[in-house]
Amino acid sequence: MNRYFVPFAQLRQQPTIVVDSVGLGAVLTLAHWRGAATPTALRDDTSAGSALRALHQTTTPGLDAAAVTANHFDIDGFIGVWSLLNPALALEHEALLRLVAVLGDFREIDLTHPLANDALKLVCWLNAEEKARFYEPFGAPIRRRREDEASAEKFDWFLPRFAELLQNPENGRAAWQPEYDLVQRAAAIIQSPQTTRRHYPEIGLAVVHTPAPLPYYALFGPTAGYDIVLSQYEGNRYELEYKYTTWIDLASRPTLPRLALAPLTARLNALENSGRTWTADGITDTGPLLRLTGKKLTKAERYADPDGRPIYPSSIAPEDIERQVLAFFRAGYAGIEPKKYWTWPEVKAAGM
């Protein structure tokens, strides 16, 4: 079958498969979004993973539709759309594509994996070309454009070009080299004695103490399996983040629900005397951050790497921050068992 991409606004004009999105009128949804109507047999950690599963199950109802769409452009969604349009090549490179989708969405990668090098190159190529030719992720509203409309231009550019890079990532070296080198240097710091990591699996928390803010691909790489990261940098600089793994329906393992962070920010503000204020994003944000505020960050700035935004010194010592964070989550998760497929009402009710 020769499938083709259509902008999201054209969803109802023909039978259409929706990837990494939800939309009324879809004949098949392949998305890991919480509560999405992805068939049970096709559920996967990433939306691209669901698309690849569908290619193995050719009798899936709705898979015979020729049109494919998504309401935004990101690496996971793009890989899912591209795979449906290029099924033979996608199945040939399935293992690599799965790594690319996980790295793109969760910022997690095991750099010792035999395909990790190529996955990182492909993700860095996608990032570089997207920023150079279009706009950064979550940057459409700043330009007074709707993401579901503006992103179609990205799909139109990337879809016919990706196969060449997938088969030979070296062809994109000029684009991927700068970020690739940056991540490799940062990963070396994360794996060095300069960095210490502590893990609290009972609450899904990883604490990373490293000299300075680093790109997510290095920072989050060793935190796979954990859903909350407390980053501690020299100079009493901190950020706490709920990873994207608790915004979506993760299929591979149970998770704990997100807890509203307002009580923790209040606790930290009672201790803080730097003149700055602790704030936190709401639990329905894709990656809620708790941090000391300065200039309010846009969504695009919050999504961007930690080394690209200001992180302010706190008056609170690192061991005290960690103690407060541990106490908050241990109390909040007392009596709550991890499970798969939390609903948003269940998440919002947790810890109340």
Secondary structure, DSSP 8 states (H G I E B T S, - for coil): ---EE--GGGGGGS-EEEESS--TT-SEEE--BTT----GGG--SSHHHHHHHHHH-TT-TTTT--EEE-SS--HHHHHHHHHHHSHHHHHHTHHHHHHHHHHHHH----TTSTTHHHHHHHHHHHHHHHHHHS--TT-TGGGT--HHHHHHHHHHHHTTTHHHHHH-GGGGHHHHHHHHHHHHHHHHHHTSTT-EEEEETTTTEEEEEESS---HHHHTGGGTT-SEEEEEETTTEEEEEE-GGGTB--SSS-B-----SHHHHHHHHHH--SS--EEE--TTSSS-EEEE-SS---HHHHHS-GGGS---B-SS-HHHHHHHHHHHHHHHTTT---BS---HHHHHHTT-
